[in-house]
Amino acid sequence: MNTASTAQPQASGDGRAERWSAHRTSRRKELVRAARHAVHRLGPDASMEEIAAAAGTSKPVFYRYFGDKSGLQRAVGEAVAERMQAKLLAAAEIASSEHDGLRAMVDIYLQMAESSPNVYAFVTRSAGADTGGQDAMPVHFFAAVTAMIEAPLRHHLESRGGAGIDLAAASFWPPAAIGMVRAAGELWLRTPPGAGKPGREAMTEQITGWLWAGIAGPAIRSDEGPDTRTNH
């Protein structure tokens, strides 16, 4: 009986801790969602005070949960990456081929950037850029996106392992691919509407073609020899 009586307060304490932890997790998700909506409306340069006001709370609350603006950027970036992951998984289930799966990945990335350029800019640039610091790539967001495409890409490359593909060298392809999608996508976003700017579907097809050619190998294979090419 004494053992039971001493164990009960411990269980009660654990229950309170679990409830508090669940509350903090839920509250943090609410703040991330509110911050994303605030940045969507106010722009990527919104201060922590402005974001907190738009969320209906105070700046100290955001600092308590995220530490600083960089921590908030990371949290929002993780939330955006999770949403992309869910869409990618859904797209992968209905993709009829690996090429279609790659196209879906590109389209989802461009769709995310196009649907809210402000949020995209917020999660993909360095917090130091606002204060004159070095504008280093926020690797946490792009590392998450790279991880999404690495597994299906490696599966595709391994299935073609007998086609002269160097799998060790090919392992560098996922981050290179994300770099290309990012560079092309951001230039596309900055391009004013008009004849010089393709629609998202056309841009998706173009980038997918570039990436797929990179997977498949060079347009002119080395075994064709120099005689098959014309020098000008």
N, CA, C and O of each residue as an XYZ file, in Angstrom:
928
protein
N       0.834     -1.209      0.000
C       0.000      0.000      0.000
C       0.867      1.258      0.000
O       0.575      2.237     -0.687
N       1.949      1.206      0.794
C       2.824      2.366      0.832
C       3.455      2.633     -0.534
O       3.636      3.778     -0.950
N       3.789      1.515     -1.225
C       4.384      1.668     -2.554
C       3.417      2.335     -3.504
O       3.808      3.210     -4.277
N       2.146      1.929     -3.456
C       1.139      2.519     -4.340
C       0.927      3.983     -4.022
O       0.775      4.810     -4.920
N       0.916      4.307     -2.697
C       0.645      5.688     -2.323
C       1.784      6.613     -2.741
O       1.547      7.779     -3.058
N       3.018      6.107     -2.744
C       4.127      6.967     -3.153
C       4.242      7.067     -4.661
O       4.783      8.047     -5.171
N       3.734      6.055     -5.402
C       3.831      6.074     -6.863
C       2.818      7.019     -7.479
O       3.071      7.589     -8.540
N       1.669      7.195     -6.827
C       0.587      7.994     -7.401
C       0.962      9.452     -7.644
O       0.654      9.969     -8.718
N       1.611     10.143     -6.704
C       2.003     11.533     -6.967
C       2.953     11.651     -8.151
O       2.901     12.614     -8.916
N       3.840     10.633     -8.292
C       4.758     10.666     -9.416
C       3.989     10.598    -10.734
O       4.295     11.331    -11.674
N       2.979      9.706    -10.799
C       2.168      9.588    -12.010
C       1.433     10.881    -12.286
O       1.323     11.325    -13.429
N       0.918     11.493    -11.189
C       0.207     12.751    -11.354
C       1.144     13.823    -11.899
O       0.776     14.603    -12.777
N       2.386     13.846    -11.353
C       3.355     14.820    -11.840
C       3.682     14.592    -13.297
O       3.790     15.548    -14.065
N       3.842     13.339    -13.692
C       4.127     13.025    -15.085
C       2.985     13.464    -15.985
O       3.200     13.945    -17.098
N       1.759     13.292    -15.483
C       0.592     13.699    -16.262
C       0.573     15.198    -16.496
O       0.264     15.654    -17.597
N       0.900     15.963    -15.470
C       0.945     17.421    -15.618
C       2.030     17.829    -16.604
O       1.839     18.732    -17.417
N       3.179     17.145    -16.519
C       4.276     17.468    -17.436
C       3.892     17.169    -18.875
O       4.205     17.933    -19.788
N       3.204     16.038    -19.063
C       2.776     15.672    -20.413
C       1.761     16.665    -20.961
O       1.817     17.050    -22.129
N       0.827     17.076    -20.093
C      -0.174     18.049    -20.534
C       0.479     19.389    -20.860
O       0.092     20.049    -21.825
N       1.467     19.793    -20.063
C       2.158     21.059    -20.320
C       2.952     20.978    -21.613
O       2.983     21.929    -22.394
N       3.598     19.830    -21.834
C       4.365     19.646    -23.068
C       3.439     19.677    -24.290
O       3.765     20.275    -25.315
N       2.274     19.019    -24.160
C       1.313     19.017    -25.266
C       0.788     20.426    -25.530
O       0.574     20.822    -26.675
N       0.583     21.181    -24.428
C       0.108     22.565    -24.567
C       1.146     23.415    -25.297
O       0.805     24.187    -26.193
N       2.412     23.270    -24.909
C       3.471     24.052    -25.549
C       3.591     23.700    -27.043
O       3.774     24.578    -27.886
N       3.484     22.407    -27.348
C       3.571     21.983    -28.748
C       2.423     22.559    -29.560
O       2.617     23.048    -30.673
N       1.215     22.497    -28.985
C       0.045     23.035    -29.666
C       0.154     24.551    -29.837
O      -0.156     25.092    -30.898
N       0.595     25.217    -28.786
C       0.729     26.674    -28.834
C       1.778     27.082    -29.856
O       1.597     28.062    -30.579
N       2.875     26.333    -29.919
C       3.945     26.638    -30.872
C       3.423     26.504    -32.308
O       3.729     27.337    -33.161
N       2.644     25.468    -32.569
C       2.072     25.294    -33.909
C       1.143     26.449    -34.264
O       1.123     26.917    -35.402
N       0.373     26.902    -33.276
C      -0.521     28.041    -33.509
C       0.285     29.292    -33.858
O      -0.076     30.039    -34.768
N       1.367     29.510    -33.136
C       2.197     30.696    -33.388
C       2.879     30.613    -34.755
O       3.002     31.622    -35.448
N       3.318     29.423    -35.142
C       3.933     29.249    -36.461
C       2.915     29.553    -37.554
O       3.222     30.237    -38.530
N       1.702     29.038    -37.377
C       0.644     29.282    -38.365
C       0.316     30.778    -38.443
O       0.165     31.336    -39.529
N       0.209     31.410    -37.279
C      -0.089     32.840    -37.249
C       1.049     33.642    -37.877
O       0.795     34.617    -38.584
N       2.291     33.250    -37.631
C       3.441     33.949    -38.207
C       3.444     33.808    -39.718
O       3.735     34.767    -40.434
N       3.118     32.611    -40.211
C       3.084     32.399    -41.664
C       2.042     33.294    -42.313
O       2.305     33.892    -43.356
N       0.868     33.392    -41.714
C      -0.181     34.263    -42.255
C       0.232     35.735    -42.189
O      -0.052     36.512    -43.100
N       0.909     36.105    -41.092
C       1.342     37.496    -40.933
C       2.380     37.862    -41.989
O       2.301     38.932    -42.592
N       3.341     36.988    -42.212
C       4.378     37.246    -43.211
C       3.763     37.295    -44.607
O       4.175     38.095    -45.447
N       2.774     36.434    -44.848
C       2.094     36.442    -46.145
C       1.488     37.816    -46.427
O       1.514     38.295    -47.560
N       0.934     38.452    -45.369
C       0.295     39.754    -45.544
C       1.291     40.905    -45.478
O       1.209     41.847    -46.267
N       2.233     40.832    -44.537
C       3.111     41.965    -44.258
C       4.399     41.963    -45.065
O       5.005     43.015    -45.265
N       4.822     40.796    -45.532
C       6.068     40.719    -46.289
C       7.194     40.113    -45.471
O       7.100     40.044    -44.245
N       8.264     39.669    -46.136
C       9.362     38.987    -45.452
C      10.181     39.882    -44.533
O      10.942     39.378    -43.707
N      10.043     41.185    -44.658
C      10.794     42.114    -43.812
C      10.062     42.460    -42.512
O      10.539     43.283    -41.730
N       8.926     41.844    -42.289
C       8.160     42.127    -41.071
C       9.005     41.825    -39.830
O       9.697     40.809    -39.768
N       8.937     42.712    -38.859
C       9.699     42.524    -37.625
C       8.982     41.545    -36.706
O       7.811     41.231    -36.916
N       9.682     41.071    -35.700
C       9.066     40.175    -34.720
C       7.895     40.866    -34.027
O       6.878     40.237    -33.736
N       8.047     42.161    -33.765
C       6.966     42.910    -33.120
C       5.733     42.974    -34.015
O       4.610     42.800    -33.543
N       5.941     43.223    -35.299
C       4.819     43.281    -36.245
C       4.148     41.920    -36.394
O       2.922     41.823    -36.456
N       4.966     40.875    -36.450
C       4.416     39.523    -36.578
C       3.607     39.167    -35.332
O       2.516     38.606    -35.429
N       4.150     39.499    -34.171
C       3.453     39.200    -32.918
C       2.130     39.968    -32.834
O       1.116     39.413    -32.413
N       2.140     41.237    -33.231
C       0.911     42.040    -33.196
C      -0.138     41.446    -34.125
O      -1.314     41.369    -33.771
N       0.291     41.020    -35.330
C      -0.655     40.425    -36.279
C      -1.199     39.106    -35.742
O      -2.318     38.709    -36.070
N      -0.399     38.427    -34.912
C      -0.829     37.156    -34.330
C      -1.673     37.354    -33.077
O      -2.180     36.387    -32.509
N      -1.825     38.598    -32.646
C      -2.645     38.885    -31.471
C      -1.960     38.572    -30.159
O      -2.618     38.276    -29.161
N      -0.617     38.636    -30.159
C       0.108     38.371    -28.920
C       1.277     39.356    -28.825
O       1.299     40.358    -29.541
N       2.237     39.082    -27.958
C       3.347     40.015    -27.742
C       4.664     39.455    -28.266
O       4.810     38.247    -28.453
N       5.611     40.345    -28.497
C       6.930     39.932    -28.983
C       7.624     38.996    -27.999
O       8.236     38.020    -28.435
N       7.556     39.251    -26.678
C       8.205     38.323    -25.737
C       7.708     36.886    -25.865
O       8.471     35.945    -25.649
N       6.441     36.714    -26.213
C       5.909     35.360    -26.385
C       6.631     34.655    -27.535
O       7.003     33.488    -27.413
N       6.828     35.359    -28.644
C       7.533     34.761    -29.784
C       8.984     34.457    -29.427
O       9.518     33.420    -29.822
N       9.621     35.357    -28.681
C      11.003     35.102    -28.267
C      11.079     33.910    -27.314
O      12.053     33.158    -27.331
N      10.057     33.743    -26.490
C      10.049     32.629    -25.553
C       9.980     31.293    -26.287
O      10.609     30.320    -25.873
N       9.218     31.247    -27.372
C       9.029     29.990    -28.092
C      10.093     29.747    -29.170
O      10.403     28.596    -29.478
N      10.654     30.819    -29.746
C      11.550     30.639    -30.895
C      12.953     31.208    -30.701
O      13.831     30.978    -31.533
N      13.174     31.935    -29.630
C      14.508     32.466    -29.355
C      14.782     33.783    -30.043
O      15.057     34.783    -29.379
N      14.711     33.804    -31.371
C      14.941     35.021    -32.140
C      14.283     34.858    -33.509
O      13.605     33.863    -33.766
N      14.486     35.837    -34.380
C      13.848     35.780    -35.690
C      14.358     34.609    -36.514
O      13.603     34.005    -37.276
N      15.638     34.289    -36.364
C      16.191     33.142    -37.079
C      15.486     31.851    -36.654
O      15.208     30.987    -37.486
N      15.203     31.727    -35.362
C      14.489     30.553    -34.868
C      13.075     30.493    -35.414
O      12.568     29.412    -35.712
N      12.434     31.650    -35.549
C      11.089     31.691    -36.116
C      11.139     31.308    -37.596
O      10.285     30.559    -38.071
N      12.130     31.817    -38.322
C      12.283     31.448    -39.729
C      12.428     29.936    -39.873
O      11.816     29.323    -40.747
N      13.234     29.352    -39.014
C      13.452     27.909    -39.076
C      12.149     27.153    -38.832
O      11.839     26.194    -39.539
N      11.388     27.590    -37.828
C      10.137     26.922    -37.497
C       9.128     27.036    -38.636
O       8.460     26.059    -38.974
N       9.016     28.223    -39.228
C       8.098     28.404    -40.353
C       8.583     27.581    -41.546
O       7.779     26.973    -42.254
N       9.909     27.563    -41.768
C      10.460     26.765    -42.858
C      10.162     25.289    -42.691
O       9.848     24.605    -43.665
N      10.258     24.789    -41.466
C       9.950     23.383    -41.209
C       8.475     23.091    -41.485
O       8.135     22.035    -42.017
N       7.606     24.031    -41.120
C       6.184     23.848    -41.370
C       5.886     23.833    -42.868
O       5.089     23.022    -43.337
N       6.526     24.729    -43.612
C       6.345     24.768    -45.061
C       6.854     23.473    -45.686
O       6.208     22.914    -46.573
N       8.015     22.995    -45.224
C       8.578     21.753    -45.748
C       7.656     20.562    -45.461
O       7.520     19.664    -46.292
N       7.034     20.561    -44.297
C       6.103     19.480    -43.960
C       4.897     19.485    -44.895
O       4.431     18.428    -45.321
N       4.399     20.669    -45.210
C       3.270     20.762    -46.140
C       3.675     20.282    -47.526
O       2.906     19.600    -48.204
N       4.895     20.642    -47.948
C       5.398     20.170    -49.230
C       5.541     18.651    -49.222
O       5.206     17.983    -50.200
N       6.041     18.110    -48.111
C       6.230     16.667    -47.998
C       4.907     15.931    -48.161
O       4.835     14.918    -48.857
N       3.860     16.439    -47.518
C       2.548     15.803    -47.626
C       2.049     15.811    -49.068
O       1.497     14.821    -49.550
N       2.250     16.943    -49.755
C       1.824     17.035    -51.155
C       2.654     16.124    -52.050
O       2.129     15.522    -52.987
N       3.955     16.021    -51.761
C       4.822     15.161    -52.557
C       4.444     13.694    -52.396
O       4.438     12.944    -53.372
N       4.131     13.284    -51.182
C       3.727     11.902    -50.949
C       2.436     11.586    -51.688
O       2.286     10.514    -52.275
N       1.506     12.535    -51.651
C       0.234     12.332    -52.365
C       0.480     12.256    -53.868
O      -0.128     11.438    -54.559
N       1.377     13.114    -54.379
C       1.673     13.110    -55.812
C       2.378     11.828    -56.221
O       2.124     11.286    -57.297
N       3.274     11.339    -55.350
C       4.028     10.124    -55.670
C       3.107      8.916    -55.802
O       3.381      8.005    -56.583
N       2.016      8.909    -55.039
C       1.094      7.772    -55.074
C       0.364      7.664    -56.405
O      -0.033      6.571    -56.808
N       0.186      8.788    -57.090
C      -0.570      8.752    -58.347
C       0.327      8.931    -59.566
O      -0.146      8.873    -60.701
N       1.626      9.149    -59.335
C       2.548      9.324    -60.462
C       2.657      8.016    -61.235
O       2.855      6.956    -60.642
N       2.528      8.090    -62.550
C       2.582      6.887    -63.381
C       4.003      6.498    -63.762
O       4.225      5.397    -64.265
N       4.965      7.382    -63.532
C       6.355      7.099    -63.860
C       7.255      7.961    -62.993
O       6.792      8.900    -62.345
N       8.560      7.634    -62.982
C       9.507      8.439    -62.217
C       9.616      9.845    -62.790
O       9.842     10.806    -62.056
N       9.455      9.960    -64.104
C       9.481     11.284    -64.728
C       8.310     12.123    -64.234
O       8.473     13.307    -63.938
N       7.124     11.513    -64.143
C       5.955     12.224    -63.625
C       6.171     12.623    -62.166
O       5.751     13.698    -61.738
N       6.831     11.742    -61.405
C       7.113     12.056    -60.008
C       8.038     13.245    -59.883
O       7.842     14.102    -59.021
N       9.058     13.304    -60.746
C       9.979     14.439    -60.738
C       9.259     15.719    -61.124
O       9.479     16.766    -60.516
N       8.397     15.639    -62.138
C       7.625     16.808    -62.546
C       6.758     17.310    -61.390
O       6.642     18.516    -61.171
N       6.155     16.380    -60.657
C       5.313     16.766    -59.518
C       6.134     17.490    -58.461
O       5.666     18.463    -57.871
N       7.363     17.020    -58.216
C       8.223     17.670    -57.229
C       8.517     19.116    -57.626
O       8.430     20.030    -56.806
N       8.867     19.305    -58.898
C       9.166     20.652    -59.382
C       7.933     21.539    -59.281
O       8.015     22.682    -58.832
N       6.786     21.003    -59.702
C       5.559     21.787    -59.697
C       5.167     22.198    -58.280
O       4.744     23.332    -58.057
N       5.306     21.289    -57.329
C       4.945     21.599    -55.949
C       5.869     22.676    -55.388
O       5.419     23.554    -54.652
N       7.138     22.618    -55.725
C       8.085     23.647    -55.277
C       7.698     25.015    -55.845
O       7.615     26.001    -55.113
N       7.464     25.057    -57.150
C       7.097     26.333    -57.775
C       5.747     26.827    -57.263
O       5.545     28.028    -57.086
N       4.830     25.899    -57.029
C       3.509     26.269    -56.527
C       3.625     26.899    -55.146
O       2.958     27.890    -54.847
N       4.481     26.313    -54.303
C       4.691     26.864    -52.964
C       5.250     28.279    -53.039
O       4.803     29.175    -52.323
N       6.240     28.468    -53.920
C       6.854     29.795    -54.040
C       5.880     30.801    -54.633
O       5.826     31.947    -54.187
N       5.104     30.384    -55.637
C       4.186     31.296    -56.305
C       2.996     31.659    -55.428
O       2.507     32.787    -55.482
N       2.529     30.713    -54.620
C       1.324     30.963    -53.809
C       1.579     32.007    -52.732
O       0.667     32.744    -52.358
N       2.813     32.080    -52.228
C       3.145     33.107    -51.236
C       4.619     33.478    -51.351
O       5.447     32.954    -50.607
N       4.956     34.377    -52.279
C       6.355     34.801    -52.417
C       6.929     35.375    -51.124
O       8.123     35.243    -50.859
N       6.078     36.010    -50.322
C       6.569     36.590    -49.074
C       7.040     35.511    -48.100
O       8.104     35.637    -47.494
N       6.247     34.457    -47.953
C       6.630     33.372    -47.057
C       7.853     32.653    -47.609
O       8.753     32.282    -46.856
N       7.883     32.456    -48.922
C       9.034     31.804    -49.546
C      10.315     32.590    -49.253
O      11.331     32.009    -48.871
N      10.261     33.908    -49.433
C      11.433     34.738    -49.168
C      11.812     34.686    -47.690
O      12.995     34.686    -47.350
N      10.822     34.641    -46.824
C      11.069     34.630    -45.379
C      11.841     33.389    -44.948
O      12.743     33.475    -44.114
N      11.489     32.231    -45.517
C      12.107     30.982    -45.065
C      13.366     30.621    -45.842
O      14.088     29.705    -45.446
N      13.647     31.323    -46.943
C      14.798     30.933    -47.757
C      15.945     31.936    -47.742
O      16.913     31.781    -48.486
N      15.845     32.948    -46.914
C      16.963     33.883    -46.848
C      17.472     33.985    -45.425
O      16.758     33.677    -44.471
N      18.688     34.410    -45.298
C      19.337     34.496    -43.999
C      18.752     35.635    -43.181
O      18.474     36.716    -43.700
N      18.568     35.370    -41.884
C      18.111     36.440    -40.987
C      19.145     37.545    -40.910
O      18.796     38.701    -40.668
N      20.424     37.208    -41.114
C      21.479     38.208    -41.061
C      21.409     39.218    -42.179
O      22.000     40.294    -42.091
N      20.670     38.868    -43.258
C      20.584     39.791    -44.388
C      19.885     41.087    -43.997
O      20.154     42.138    -44.579
N      18.983     41.017    -43.006
C      18.244     42.206    -42.583
C      19.120     43.177    -41.794
O      18.821     44.368    -41.711
N      20.195     42.659    -41.220
C      21.014     43.484    -40.343
C      22.421     43.667    -40.875
O      23.330     44.044    -40.135
N      22.598     43.397    -42.163
C      23.913     43.584    -42.758
C      24.822     42.392    -42.609
O      25.996     42.461    -42.973
N      24.294     41.276    -42.071
C      25.109     40.083    -41.913
C      25.291     39.362    -43.237
O      24.725     39.744    -44.261
N      26.099     38.305    -43.189
C      26.362     37.541    -44.404
C      25.105     36.808    -44.833
O      24.456     36.148    -44.023
N      24.765     36.924    -46.100
C      23.541     36.316    -46.605
C      23.807     34.867    -46.995
O      23.862     34.529    -48.177
N      23.969     34.017    -45.984
C      24.223     32.607    -46.227
C      22.915     31.874    -46.454
O      21.882     32.238    -45.893
N      22.968     30.816    -47.299
C      21.762     30.050    -47.567
C      21.263     29.398    -46.275
O      22.054     28.777    -45.566
N      19.987     29.521    -45.956
C      19.433     28.839    -44.784
C      19.347     27.345    -45.061
O      18.339     26.861    -45.578
N      20.392     26.623    -44.721
C      20.526     25.231    -45.162
C      19.441     24.325    -44.604
O      19.153     23.292    -45.208
N      18.821     24.671    -43.464
C      17.832     23.779    -42.876
C      16.649     23.560    -43.809
O      16.159     22.436    -43.922
N      16.179     24.610    -44.480
C      15.016     24.465    -45.368
C      15.390     23.654    -46.598
O      14.679     22.719    -46.967
N      16.496     24.002    -47.232
C      16.868     23.318    -48.462
C      17.356     21.894    -48.193
O      17.229     21.027    -49.057
N      17.910     21.646    -47.008
C      18.282     20.277    -46.655
C      17.032     19.403    -46.555
O      17.040     18.247    -46.976
N      15.959     19.965    -45.994
C      14.710     19.213    -45.888
C      14.129     18.917    -47.261
O      13.663     17.807    -47.517
N      14.156     19.909    -48.145
C      13.621     19.717    -49.494
C      14.479     18.714    -50.269
O      13.953     17.873    -50.997
N      15.806     18.810    -50.108
C      16.702     17.873    -50.778
C      16.430     16.447    -50.328
O      16.427     15.524    -51.143
N      16.201     16.265    -49.029
C      15.923     14.923    -48.511
C      14.667     14.335    -49.131
O      14.561     13.119    -49.289
N      13.710     15.195    -49.485
C      12.464     14.703    -50.081
C      12.701     14.034    -51.432
O      12.040     13.052    -51.768
N      13.646     14.569    -52.205
C      13.843     14.043    -53.550
C      14.977     13.024    -53.619
O      15.152     12.348    -54.633
N      15.755     12.914    -52.523
C      16.940     12.064    -52.597
C      16.584     10.590    -52.720
O      17.172      9.881    -53.536
N      15.625     10.116    -51.920
C      15.288      8.695    -51.948
C      14.743      8.248    -53.300
O      15.253      7.277    -53.859
N      13.714      8.925    -53.856
C      13.231      8.485    -55.169
C      14.281      8.618    -56.265
O      14.327      7.802    -57.186
N      15.118      9.638    -56.170
C      16.167      9.801    -57.177
C      17.168      8.662    -57.096
O      17.553      8.098    -58.120
N      17.595      8.318    -55.877
C      18.570      7.235    -55.724
C      17.983      5.922    -56.226
O      18.684      5.127    -56.852
N      16.712      5.692    -55.956
C      16.065      4.477    -56.459
C      16.124      4.422    -57.981
O      16.391      3.373    -58.568
N      15.872      5.570    -58.609
C      15.906      5.629    -60.071
C      17.318      5.376    -60.594
O      17.507      4.634    -61.557
N      18.298      5.994    -59.956
C      19.675      5.842    -60.413
C      20.164      4.410    -60.223
O      20.843      3.865    -61.093
N      19.821      3.800    -59.089
C      20.248      2.430    -58.832
C      19.603      1.457    -59.806
O      20.208      0.448    -60.169
N      18.379      1.751    -60.232
C      17.712      0.881    -61.194
C      18.378      0.959    -62.557
O      18.218      0.064    -63.387
N      19.137      2.049    -62.789
C      19.850      2.213    -64.051
C      21.353      2.060    -63.853
O      22.153      2.565    -64.640
N      21.722      1.350    -62.784
C      23.130      1.228    -62.441
C      23.974      0.584    -63.528
O      25.180      0.818    -63.604
N      23.344     -0.223    -64.366
C      24.101     -0.873    -65.423
C      24.284     -0.009    -66.641
O      24.868     -0.459    -67.626
N      23.804      1.223    -66.610
C      23.870      2.097    -67.779
C      25.068      3.038    -67.720
O      25.067      4.096    -68.351
N      26.086      2.651    -66.961
C      27.297      3.461    -66.907
C      27.191      4.657    -65.985
O      27.962      5.607    -66.120
N      26.246      4.632    -65.045
C      26.078      5.759    -64.122
C      26.975      5.569    -62.909
O      26.975      4.500    -62.299
N      27.725      6.574    -62.563
C      28.576      6.569    -61.382
C      27.715      6.987    -60.191
O      27.417      8.167    -60.010
N      27.319      5.998    -59.379
C      26.404      6.292    -58.278
C      27.045      7.204    -57.233
O      26.358      8.012    -56.609
N      28.356      7.077    -57.042
C      29.023      7.955    -56.068
C      28.927      9.400    -56.516
O      28.599     10.281    -55.720
N      29.210      9.649    -57.785
C      29.112     11.013    -58.302
C      27.658     11.460    -58.350
O      27.354     12.626    -58.098
N      26.753     10.527    -58.675
C      25.334     10.879    -58.794
C      24.734     11.299    -57.457
O      23.697     11.963    -57.429
N      25.375     10.918    -56.341
C      24.839     11.289    -55.031
C      24.883     12.797    -54.813
O      24.222     13.312    -53.911
N      25.663     13.511    -55.637
C      25.720     14.969    -55.528
C      24.577     15.636    -56.294
O      24.404     16.854    -56.239
N      23.809     14.827    -57.002
C      22.769     15.399    -57.858
C      21.624     16.049    -57.095
O      21.198     17.135    -57.488
N      21.090     15.439    -56.008
C      19.943     16.074    -55.329
C      20.179     17.517    -54.897
O      19.351     18.370    -55.215
N      21.287     17.845    -54.175
C      21.487     19.267    -53.826
C      21.716     20.143    -55.043
O      21.317     21.307    -55.059
N      22.368     19.577    -56.081
C      22.566     20.361    -57.308
C      21.225     20.639    -57.972
O      20.997     21.728    -58.500
N      20.329     19.636    -57.943
C      19.004     19.799    -58.546
C      18.217     20.882    -57.829
O      17.582     21.724    -58.463
N      18.262     20.856    -56.491
C      17.543     21.869    -55.725
C      18.118     23.249    -56.017
O      17.381     24.231    -56.095
N      19.445     23.319    -56.179
C      20.061     24.600    -56.523
C      19.549     25.126    -57.850
O      19.299     26.322    -57.997
N      19.393     24.224    -58.824
C      18.890     24.660    -60.118
C      17.420     25.067    -60.034
O      17.026     26.094    -60.588
N      16.619     24.275    -59.350
C      15.201     24.609    -59.211
C      15.051     25.938    -58.479
O      14.219     26.766    -58.848
N      15.853     26.134    -57.449
C      15.781     27.384    -56.692
C      16.163     28.576    -57.565
O      15.448     29.578    -57.601
N      17.298     28.468    -58.271
C      17.772     29.588    -59.081
C      16.783     29.913    -60.199
O      16.442     31.076    -60.414
N      16.322     28.877    -60.912
C      15.377     29.106    -62.011
C      14.039     29.601    -61.480
O      13.424     30.498    -62.056
N      13.594     29.005    -60.372
C      12.307     29.390    -59.807
C      12.296     30.815    -59.293
O      11.322     31.540    -59.493
N      13.373     31.226    -58.627
C      13.421     32.582    -58.083
C      13.531     33.620    -59.195
O      12.943     34.698    -59.100
N      14.281     33.300    -60.249
C      14.342     34.209    -61.392
C      12.973     34.313    -62.054
O      12.555     35.391    -62.475
N      12.285     33.185    -62.140
C      10.930     33.160    -62.707
C       9.982     34.020    -61.873
O       9.169     34.766    -62.418
N      10.091     33.910    -60.541
C       9.234     34.713    -59.669
C       9.475     36.210    -59.866
O       8.535     37.004    -59.841
N      10.738     36.590    -60.062
C      11.075     38.013    -60.201
C      10.747     38.566    -61.579
O      10.708     39.783    -61.761
N      10.513     37.700    -62.542
C      10.235     38.158    -63.902
C       8.829     38.753    -63.981
O       7.867     38.090    -63.594
N       8.685     39.983    -64.471
C       7.353     40.603    -64.567
C       6.445     39.813    -65.510
O       6.929     39.228    -66.479
N       5.158     39.787    -65.245
C       4.225     39.105    -66.138
C       4.308     39.657    -67.552
O       4.504     40.856    -67.751
N       4.162     38.790    -68.514
C       4.230     39.207    -69.908
C       4.712     38.076    -70.783
O       4.793     36.926    -70.351
N       5.029     38.413    -72.014
C       5.440     37.391    -72.982
C       6.734     36.701    -72.567
O       6.971     35.553    -72.943
N       7.567     37.387    -71.801
C       8.844     36.804    -71.397
C       8.767     35.905    -70.185
O       9.788     35.366    -69.758
N       7.576     35.725    -69.612
C       7.439     34.891    -68.426
C       6.481     33.746    -68.717
O       5.288     33.977    -68.917
N       6.986     32.499    -68.745
C       6.087     31.361    -68.971
C       5.196     31.121    -67.763
O       5.510     31.538    -66.648
N       4.089     30.449    -68.000
C       3.227     30.072    -66.894
C       3.886     29.002    -66.045
O       4.907     28.435    -66.434
N       3.303     28.723    -64.882
C       3.930     27.749    -63.985
C       4.016     26.365    -64.620
O       5.013     25.665    -64.442
N       2.992     25.969    -65.351
C       3.019     24.645    -65.965
C       4.150     24.538    -66.987
O       4.860     23.533    -67.033
N       4.314     25.582    -67.809
C       5.385     25.579    -68.806
C       6.747     25.612    -68.127
O       7.676     24.936    -68.570
N       6.875     26.386    -67.062
C       8.142     26.456    -66.348
C       8.461     25.115    -65.699
O       9.613     24.682    -65.677
N       7.428     24.463    -65.171
C       7.618     23.137    -64.578
C       8.143     22.146    -65.604
O       9.074     21.390    -65.327
N       7.543     22.152    -66.791
C       7.978     21.241    -67.849
C       9.421     21.527    -68.263
O      10.198     20.603    -68.506
N       9.774     22.804    -68.341
C      11.127     23.173    -68.762
C      12.160     22.697    -67.745
O      13.151     22.066    -68.114
N      11.933     22.997    -66.462
C      12.884     22.598    -65.425
C      12.961     21.082    -65.322
O      14.043     20.518    -65.158
N      11.812     20.427    -65.419
C      11.806     18.956    -65.361
C      12.637     18.370    -66.494
O      13.368     17.399    -66.299
N      12.524     18.958    -67.670
C      13.314     18.490    -68.807
C      14.801     18.635    -68.550
O      15.582     17.732    -68.848
N      15.191     19.781    -67.991
C      16.612     19.992    -67.673
C      17.096     18.947    -66.666
O      18.164     18.358    -66.835
N      16.303     18.726    -65.623
C      16.700     17.790    -64.583
C      16.736     16.357    -65.106
O      17.643     15.593    -64.775
N      15.754     15.999    -65.916
C      15.677     14.630    -66.417
C      16.841     14.331    -67.352
O      17.380     13.225    -67.340
N      17.225     15.296    -68.149
C      18.387     15.114    -69.018
C      19.641     14.933    -68.167
O      20.555     14.192    -68.529
N      19.664     15.630    -67.021
C      20.806     15.469    -66.127
C      20.861     14.078    -65.547
O      21.949     13.535    -65.355
N      19.705     13.482    -65.260
C      19.666     12.127    -64.744
C      20.060     11.134    -65.833
O      20.838     10.210    -65.595
N      19.512     11.338    -67.031
C      19.685     10.369    -68.106
C      21.090     10.377    -68.673
O      21.528      9.372    -69.231
N      21.810     11.486    -68.547
C      23.155     11.563    -69.089
C      23.250     12.653    -70.123
O      22.234     13.260    -70.462
N      24.441     12.929    -70.641
C      24.625     14.010    -71.604
C      23.920     13.725    -72.916
O      23.717     12.571    -73.295
N      23.552     14.798    -73.600
C      22.858     14.646    -74.878
C      23.752     13.953    -75.898
O      23.270     13.167    -76.714
N      25.061     14.243    -75.855
C      26.019     13.593    -76.746
C      26.920     12.720    -75.893
O      27.699     13.230    -75.089
N      26.821     11.400    -76.061
C      27.565     10.466    -75.232
C      29.018     10.422    -75.680
O      29.336     10.628    -76.851
N      29.890     10.147    -74.716
C      31.314     10.125    -75.026
C      31.667      9.002    -75.991
O      32.652      9.109    -76.721
N      30.869      7.908    -76.011
C      31.205      6.791    -76.898
C      30.839      7.067    -78.353
O      31.134      6.264    -79.238
N      30.191      8.216    -78.595
C      29.906      8.573    -79.973
C      31.162      9.061    -80.684
O      31.265      8.989    -81.909
N      32.120      9.561    -79.897
C      33.389      9.980    -80.472
C      33.324     11.364    -81.070
O      32.240     11.877    -81.348
N      34.476     11.972    -81.270
C      34.520     13.339    -81.779
C      34.087     13.445    -83.225
O      33.730     14.532    -83.679
N      34.110     12.330    -83.970
C      33.763     12.417    -85.372
C      32.301     12.700    -85.612
O      31.913     13.122    -86.702
N      31.458     12.462    -84.561
C      30.025     12.685    -84.729
C      29.653     14.126    -84.502
O      28.493     14.499    -84.677
N      30.624     14.961    -84.108
C      30.331     16.365    -83.835
C      31.044     17.249    -84.853
O      32.123     16.918    -85.344
N      30.433     18.342    -85.143
C      31.009     19.281    -86.114
C      31.620     20.460    -85.391
O      30.962     21.096    -84.568
N      32.859     20.754    -85.687
C      33.518     21.912    -85.063
C      33.324     23.138    -85.957
O      33.490     23.059    -87.174
N      32.978     24.254    -85.354
C      32.770     25.501    -86.109
C      33.852     26.478    -85.736
O      33.878     27.597    -86.248
